[in-house]
Amino acid sequence: MAPIDLSSAPFNLDDEAIAWVAATRDGLTPRDKLAQLFVLLARGTPDQVAAEVRGFKPGGITRIYSDDLVAEINLARELGALSPIPLLVSADLEGSRMSLPFGTSVPNPLGLAAVDDVEATTAISTIMAKEAAAVGLNWSFTPVIDINQAWRSAIVGTRSYGSDMDKVERHALAQISAFQANGVAATVKHWPGKAMTTATSIW
């Protein structure tokens, strides 16, 4: 198997960064290399989460944030010191109730679609990304790109930019650009067909 060229896209690393990758990888035990494949769901208190990360040494966590901003900032600082490899810290940044509990109150995607101003979506997404980065969050499971044809669906509902495909595309691309410009990786969702169901449960 040919080695991965870390100097080319999407990595674009310089010689110093490539040397760091090699040295860090070679310094990991087989067990710790395996643990890097896992992203833990982190629902507990900041102290509990820090203990889990310290013990398991995962590649990342998906944080269910508390409303204690100071505790979450302290957790982010502690997580940065627990591993030689920076953690992926993920969450759902969708606006409205699906966002950081201590963050700025912003509209949900359907509200932004109703306004239908891509500049407004960019501005709102920038606010969310900057606040997320301030607490160490660097990966969001958004935007929601479901074409919401089953409008009674409790699974998608206001989390989608609606049922107009062109509108969904415009606003989703604006959110992706704003997030990634502010240090938060964006991951679109959901599974195909999710917005076609009228199920009353998210899972």
Rosetta silent file (secondary structure, phi, psi, omega in degrees, C-alpha in Angstrom):
SEQUENCE: MAPIDLSSAPFNLDDEAIAWVAATRDGLTPRDKLAQLFVLLARGTPDQVAAEVRGFKPGGITRIYSDDLVAEINLARELGALSPIPLLVSADLEGSRMSLPFGTSVPNPLGLAAVDDVEATTAISTIMAKEAAAVGLNWSFTPVIDINQAWRSAIVGTRSYGSDMDKVERHALAQISAFQANGVAATVKHWPGKAMTTATSIW
SCORE:     score description
SCORE:     0.000 S_00000001
   1 L     0.000  126.945 -177.932    0.000    0.000    0.000 S_00000001
   2 L   -69.167  142.334  178.464    1.431    3.354   -1.091 S_00000001
   3 L   -64.966  150.772  178.058    1.992    5.925    1.670 S_00000001
   4 L   -75.430  133.304  178.029   -0.507    8.787    1.890 S_00000001
   5 L   -84.315   97.966 -177.040    0.843   12.057    0.515 S_00000001
   6 L   -76.344   -7.522  178.560    0.144   14.450    3.395 S_00000001
   7 L   -84.894  -12.934 -178.411    1.539   17.399    1.436 S_00000001
   8 L  -102.195  172.896  179.346   -1.338   17.299   -1.070 S_00000001
   9 L   -62.677  144.905    5.651   -5.054   18.021   -0.704 S_00000001
  10 L   -90.211    5.400 -173.399   -6.990   17.634    1.504 S_00000001
  11 L   -83.418  -52.250  177.019   -4.145   17.667    4.069 S_00000001
  12 L    56.040   42.880 -178.465   -1.767   20.274    2.614 S_00000001
  13 L   -88.229  146.410  174.616    0.787   19.787    5.409 S_00000001
  14 L   -86.409  178.844 -174.982    4.262   21.278    5.350 S_00000001
  15 H   -61.077  -39.203 -179.676    7.414   19.312    6.247 S_00000001
  16 H   -64.665  -42.912  179.831    7.259   20.244    9.940 S_00000001
  17 H   -66.987  -38.876  178.464    3.634   19.128   10.260 S_00000001
  18 H   -64.059  -39.842  177.716    4.332   15.872    8.411 S_00000001
  19 H   -64.088  -38.254  177.546    7.221   15.146   10.785 S_00000001
  20 H   -63.451  -43.875  178.798    4.898   15.767   13.763 S_00000001
  21 H   -58.310  -47.935 -177.656    2.331   13.338   12.365 S_00000001
  22 H   -63.913  -45.068 -178.289    4.945   10.617   11.887 S_00000001
  23 H   -66.259  -39.952 -179.178    6.523   11.083   15.322 S_00000001
  24 H   -67.691  -44.457  177.961    3.147   11.189   17.093 S_00000001
  25 H   -60.540  -45.926 -176.870    1.866    8.102   15.269 S_00000001
  26 H   -69.382  -19.254  179.125    5.015    6.139   15.957 S_00000001
  27 L   -86.089   -5.874 -179.760    4.823    7.060   19.650 S_00000001
  28 L   -87.188  143.368  172.306    1.378    5.481   20.092 S_00000001
  29 L   -74.543  160.935  175.973    0.905    1.947   21.354 S_00000001
  30 H   -54.857  -38.713  179.395   -1.240   -0.397   19.219 S_00000001
  31 H   -62.737  -42.785 -178.383   -4.017   -0.025   21.825 S_00000001
  32 H   -72.335  -30.295  173.653   -3.904    3.778   21.629 S_00000001
  33 H   -63.890  -42.740  178.312   -3.895    3.702   17.824 S_00000001
  34 H   -63.748  -41.425 -179.072   -7.072    1.615   17.945 S_00000001
  35 H   -61.848  -25.832  179.500   -8.681    3.991   20.458 S_00000001
  36 L   -65.380  -15.635  179.175   -8.193    6.837   17.963 S_00000001
  37 L   -78.949  -11.550 -172.807  -10.931    5.260   15.822 S_00000001
  38 L  -101.990  142.366  170.107  -13.579    5.930   18.494 S_00000001
  39 E  -118.967  114.943 -175.875  -15.682    9.013   19.185 S_00000001
  40 E   -86.024  141.202  172.200  -17.300    8.751   22.623 S_00000001
  41 E   -79.502  116.250 -172.189  -20.729   10.164   23.450 S_00000001
  42 E  -108.018   90.360 -177.933  -19.950   12.490   26.365 S_00000001
  43 L   -96.638  -15.941 -170.141  -23.118   13.157   28.375 S_00000001
  44 L   -76.395 -173.431  175.877  -21.632   13.363   31.871 S_00000001
  45 L   -66.558  161.318  176.938  -20.337   16.197   33.987 S_00000001
  46 H   -53.748  -39.760  178.907  -17.105   17.853   32.863 S_00000001
  47 H   -64.393  -41.359  178.950  -15.178   15.882   35.509 S_00000001
  48 H   -64.455  -42.016 -179.344  -16.709   12.596   34.315 S_00000001
  49 H   -64.245  -44.226  179.203  -15.917   13.398   30.682 S_00000001
  50 H   -59.915  -40.565  179.605  -12.302   14.282   31.493 S_00000001
  51 H   -65.579  -40.560  178.838  -11.921   10.983   33.361 S_00000001
  52 H   -63.953  -44.213 -179.445  -13.364    9.007   30.433 S_00000001
  53 H   -66.233  -41.293  179.926  -11.063   10.700   27.929 S_00000001
  54 H   -61.359  -38.563 -176.997   -8.038   10.227   30.190 S_00000001
  55 H   -81.259  -42.692 -173.641   -8.775    6.520   30.543 S_00000001
  56 H   -88.527  -34.331 -178.220   -9.939    5.595   27.042 S_00000001
  57 L    60.884   55.488 -177.881   -7.890    8.073   24.943 S_00000001
  58 L   -76.102  171.085  174.494  -10.399    8.311   22.071 S_00000001
  59 L   -76.472  -22.395  179.767   -9.960   10.179   18.838 S_00000001
  60 E  -169.836  175.754  174.674  -12.872   12.410   19.761 S_00000001
  61 E  -135.632  152.777  167.120  -16.029   12.998   21.743 S_00000001
  62 E  -107.266  111.347 -171.966  -19.547   14.117   20.934 S_00000001
  63 E   -91.148  127.129  167.360  -20.387   16.491   23.769 S_00000001
  64 L   -94.822  101.938 -168.617  -23.885   16.943   25.177 S_00000001
  65 L   -73.935  144.296  170.237  -23.209   20.329   26.736 S_00000001
  66 L   -82.926  176.482  178.301  -24.384   21.464   30.148 S_00000001
  67 L   -93.464   11.060 -179.696  -25.566   25.045   30.669 S_00000001
  68 L   -94.844   95.357 -174.648  -22.491   25.827   32.803 S_00000001
  69 H   -60.739  -44.613 -177.954  -20.320   27.894   30.462 S_00000001
  70 H   -61.334  -43.921  179.762  -17.374   28.214   32.859 S_00000001
  71 H   -63.731  -38.200 -179.044  -17.285   24.454   33.476 S_00000001
  72 H   -70.799  -36.659  175.895  -17.424   23.724   29.742 S_00000001
  73 H   -65.036  -42.156  178.241  -14.592   26.162   28.984 S_00000001
  74 H   -63.781  -38.801  176.867  -12.497   24.545   31.722 S_00000001
  75 H   -61.896  -44.939 -179.500  -13.298   21.110   30.279 S_00000001
  76 H   -58.703  -41.905  178.654  -12.187   22.243   26.821 S_00000001
  77 H   -65.364  -40.254 -179.134   -8.874   23.431   28.260 S_00000001
  78 H   -67.882  -40.754 -179.801   -8.385   20.182   30.151 S_00000001
  79 H   -60.731  -34.094  179.770   -9.186   18.042   27.103 S_00000001
  80 H   -65.074  -20.644 -178.120   -6.485   19.883   25.192 S_00000001
  81 H  -102.444   -2.094 -173.681   -3.900   18.672   27.688 S_00000001
  82 H   -88.167  -15.559 -175.558   -5.058   15.056   27.987 S_00000001
  83 L  -142.282  145.084  175.570   -3.786   13.719   24.680 S_00000001
  84 L   -69.572  -14.949 -179.792   -0.826   14.370   22.391 S_00000001
  85 L  -108.948  124.012  179.815   -3.330   14.322   19.535 S_00000001
  86 L   -56.264  132.656 -178.898   -5.917   17.135   19.424 S_00000001
  87 L   -75.049  143.809  162.993   -9.390   15.734   20.055 S_00000001
  88 E   -79.054  125.059  178.938  -12.259   16.006   17.642 S_00000001
  89 E  -121.097  113.938 -171.207  -15.042   17.574   19.708 S_00000001
  90 E  -118.166  161.718  175.815  -18.420   17.381   18.018 S_00000001
  91 E  -166.945  176.226  173.987  -22.036   18.410   18.589 S_00000001
  92 L   -96.144  114.470  175.069  -25.174   19.389   16.685 S_00000001
  93 L  -109.535   89.940 -175.430  -25.155   23.103   15.846 S_00000001
  94 L  -114.254   -5.518 -174.145  -28.549   23.595   14.237 S_00000001
  95 E    87.781  169.471 -179.385  -29.810   26.748   15.874 S_00000001
  96 L    52.507 -132.976 -175.529  -32.829   27.192   18.154 S_00000001
  97 L   -74.486  -16.435 -179.389  -33.077   24.353   20.725 S_00000001
  98 E   -96.656   64.881 -177.466  -30.537   22.218   18.847 S_00000001
  99 L  -156.946 -171.588 -179.871  -27.542   24.316   19.774 S_00000001
 100 L   -68.115  130.838 -176.067  -25.266   25.269   22.661 S_00000001
 101 L   -65.655  -21.053 -179.324  -27.403   25.855   25.797 S_00000001
 102 L  -106.146    7.334 -176.450  -25.307   28.867   26.778 S_00000001
 103 L   -87.005  176.939  176.808  -24.972   30.265   23.253 S_00000001
 104 L   -64.646  138.162  176.798  -26.733   33.117   21.487 S_00000001
 105 L   -71.993  119.206 -178.778  -30.384   32.417   20.667 S_00000001
 106 L  -131.053  160.252 -179.372  -30.583   32.052   16.882 S_00000001
 107 L   -66.892  156.833  172.924  -33.262   30.872   14.434 S_00000001
 108 L   -80.556  170.955 -177.869  -33.576   27.261   13.364 S_00000001
 109 H   -57.000  -38.749 -179.447  -32.961   26.303    9.708 S_00000001
 110 H   -66.231  -35.472  175.412  -36.651   26.535    8.747 S_00000001
 111 H   -63.448  -42.130  177.541  -36.768   30.069   10.169 S_00000001
 112 H   -66.383  -35.622  177.245  -33.724   31.013    8.100 S_00000001
 113 H   -65.880  -34.629  178.275  -35.320   29.447    5.040 S_00000001
 114 H   -65.892  -39.226  175.786  -38.424   31.584    5.620 S_00000001
 115 H   -68.265  -39.150  178.070  -36.247   34.716    5.637 S_00000001
 116 L    53.423   49.615  175.843  -34.397   33.282    2.616 S_00000001
 117 L  -124.748  106.440 -175.410  -31.428   35.617    2.896 S_00000001
 118 H   -60.857  -31.786  177.234  -28.165   33.724    2.429 S_00000001
 119 H   -64.928  -36.651  176.544  -26.253   36.578    4.074 S_00000001
 120 H   -66.106  -42.412  177.386  -28.407   36.141    7.199 S_00000001
 121 H   -61.890  -41.112  177.521  -27.689   32.398    7.210 S_00000001
 122 H   -62.444  -44.275 -178.848  -23.979   33.140    6.876 S_00000001
 123 H   -64.377  -44.693  179.506  -24.107   35.636    9.766 S_00000001
 124 H   -64.500  -43.556 -179.863  -26.034   33.253   12.050 S_00000001
 125 H   -64.795  -35.009  177.757  -23.750   30.353   11.173 S_00000001
 126 H   -65.405  -42.639  176.758  -20.704   32.509   11.891 S_00000001
 127 H   -59.051  -48.902 -178.843  -22.041   33.350   15.358 S_00000001
 128 H   -60.932  -42.138 -177.363  -22.652   29.664   16.108 S_00000001
 129 H   -67.812  -41.723 -179.533  -19.212   28.643   14.842 S_00000001
 130 H   -65.589  -40.950  177.831  -17.329   31.303   16.805 S_00000001
 131 H   -67.256  -37.177  177.933  -19.141   30.420   20.028 S_00000001
 132 H   -64.080  -46.680 -178.977  -18.515   26.721   19.401 S_00000001
 133 H   -61.530  -31.180 -179.027  -14.808   27.259   18.798 S_00000001
 134 H   -66.855  -22.524  176.654  -14.587   29.227   22.058 S_00000001
 135 L  -109.348   21.187  173.184  -15.532   26.073   24.004 S_00000001
 136 L    84.473    5.941 -178.616  -13.291   23.765   21.987 S_00000001
 137 L   -81.709  126.230 -176.039  -15.923   22.421   19.602 S_00000001
 138 L  -127.734   10.148 -177.169  -14.385   21.794   16.179 S_00000001
 139 E  -152.111  122.713  179.298  -16.842   19.496   14.378 S_00000001
 140 E  -117.822  138.819  175.077  -20.585   19.944   13.842 S_00000001
 141 L   -86.705   67.510  178.661  -23.089   17.419   12.531 S_00000001
 142 L  -157.694  160.592    9.572  -24.744   20.035   10.335 S_00000001
 143 L   -84.286  160.482  171.349  -26.198   21.304    8.098 S_00000001
 144 E   -80.134  118.656 -176.898  -29.385   19.251    7.875 S_00000001
 145 L  -112.115   18.473  177.058  -29.973   18.869    4.134 S_00000001
 146 L   -59.765  137.816  171.526  -33.150   16.773    4.224 S_00000001
 147 L   -86.824  101.871 -165.855  -35.727   17.751    1.601 S_00000001
 148 L   -80.246   80.321 -178.295  -38.584   17.930    4.085 S_00000001
 149 L   -83.199  -31.010  177.231  -41.467   16.519    2.082 S_00000001
 150 L   -94.323   83.265 -166.894  -43.240   14.889    5.042 S_00000001
 151 L   -66.904  -15.010  176.507  -43.751   18.166    6.886 S_00000001
 152 L   -82.654   -3.219 -175.232  -45.384   16.515    9.937 S_00000001
 153 L   -60.826  125.160  174.631  -42.177   14.590   10.587 S_00000001
 154 L   -78.919  -12.607 -179.834  -40.906   14.991   14.128 S_00000001
 155 L   -74.041  -42.648 -175.610  -37.544   13.718   12.925 S_00000001
 156 L  -107.577  -65.325  176.317  -36.761   16.685   10.682 S_00000001
 157 H    49.554 -124.865 -175.516  -39.396   19.405   11.063 S_00000001
 158 H   -77.948   -1.323  178.954  -37.827   22.802   11.702 S_00000001
 159 H   -79.513   -9.297 -178.550  -34.303   21.338   11.584 S_00000001
 160 L  -104.095  158.567  174.660  -34.469   21.385    7.768 S_00000001
 161 L   -82.600   12.488  173.388  -34.325   24.323    5.344 S_00000001
 162 L   108.601 -157.296 -173.685  -37.665   23.119    3.974 S_00000001
 163 L  -111.056   -1.734  178.090  -38.865   21.264    0.897 S_00000001
 164 L   -89.733  113.665 -173.034  -37.424   23.467   -1.872 S_00000001
 165 H   -59.688  -42.333 -179.002  -34.276   21.734   -3.075 S_00000001
 166 H   -64.585  -39.134  179.005  -32.634   24.900   -4.411 S_00000001
 167 H   -66.596  -43.504  177.141  -33.271   26.758   -1.156 S_00000001
 168 H   -57.282  -45.485 -178.242  -31.874   23.884    0.909 S_00000001
 169 H   -63.068  -46.624 -178.053  -28.742   23.866   -1.238 S_00000001
 170 H   -58.507  -48.521 -175.335  -28.169   27.643   -1.029 S_00000001
 171 H   -75.080  -35.419  177.986  -28.483   27.828    2.740 S_00000001
 172 H   -64.282  -44.053  179.059  -26.629   24.585    3.437 S_00000001
 173 H   -64.283  -36.023  176.825  -23.638   25.733    1.387 S_00000001
 174 H   -64.316  -42.190  179.176  -23.656   29.078    3.208 S_00000001
 175 H   -65.951  -43.816  178.398  -23.606   27.304    6.575 S_00000001
 176 H   -57.327  -48.211 -178.230  -20.806   24.962    5.518 S_00000001
 177 H   -61.637  -44.057 -178.533  -18.677   27.886    4.317 S_00000001
 178 H   -66.406  -43.158  178.593  -19.269   29.930    7.474 S_00000001
 179 H   -60.792  -52.182 -173.150  -18.525   27.020    9.798 S_00000001
 180 H   -69.929  -26.217  175.351  -15.354   25.965    8.023 S_00000001
 181 H   -70.711  -17.532 -177.587  -14.117   29.558    7.753 S_00000001
 182 L  -116.012   24.527  170.309  -14.309   29.728   11.553 S_00000001
 183 L    82.636   15.926  178.220  -12.570   26.474   12.430 S_00000001
 184 L  -118.775  117.821  177.824  -15.579   24.139   12.712 S_00000001
 185 E   -69.109  137.036 -179.239  -15.776   21.180   10.332 S_00000001
 186 E  -106.641  136.314  177.974  -19.255   20.731    8.861 S_00000001
 187 L  -128.807  115.439 -177.314  -20.817   17.320    8.210 S_00000001
 188 L   -70.939  156.735  177.546  -24.114   17.178    6.331 S_00000001
 189 E  -152.357  163.660   19.686  -26.917   14.829    7.418 S_00000001
 190 L  -117.041 -161.444  175.157  -29.261   12.752    7.504 S_00000001
 191 L   -66.582  147.233  178.686  -29.620    9.318    5.995 S_00000001
 192 L   -54.211  135.145  176.380  -31.483    9.266    2.666 S_00000001
 193 L    92.011   -7.413 -176.296  -35.237    9.124    3.170 S_00000001
 194 H   -61.163  -36.758 -178.138  -35.291   10.436    6.716 S_00000001
 195 H   -83.560    5.145  176.614  -37.410   13.428    5.744 S_00000001
 196 H   -95.952   -3.897 -176.302  -39.901   11.169    3.952 S_00000001
 197 L  -101.500  150.435  175.716  -41.144    9.577    7.148 S_00000001
 198 L  -106.308   22.919  178.846  -43.877   10.776    9.494 S_00000001
 199 L   -59.650  153.340 -175.723  -42.476    8.816   12.438 S_00000001
 200 L  -102.882    8.163  179.755  -42.860   10.497   15.805 S_00000001
 201 L  -124.995  139.656 -179.883  -39.502    9.471   17.229 S_00000001
 202 L   -61.958  -40.910 -179.660  -36.074   10.813   16.288 S_00000001
 203 L  -103.370    0.000    0.000  -34.584    7.331   16.444 S_00000001
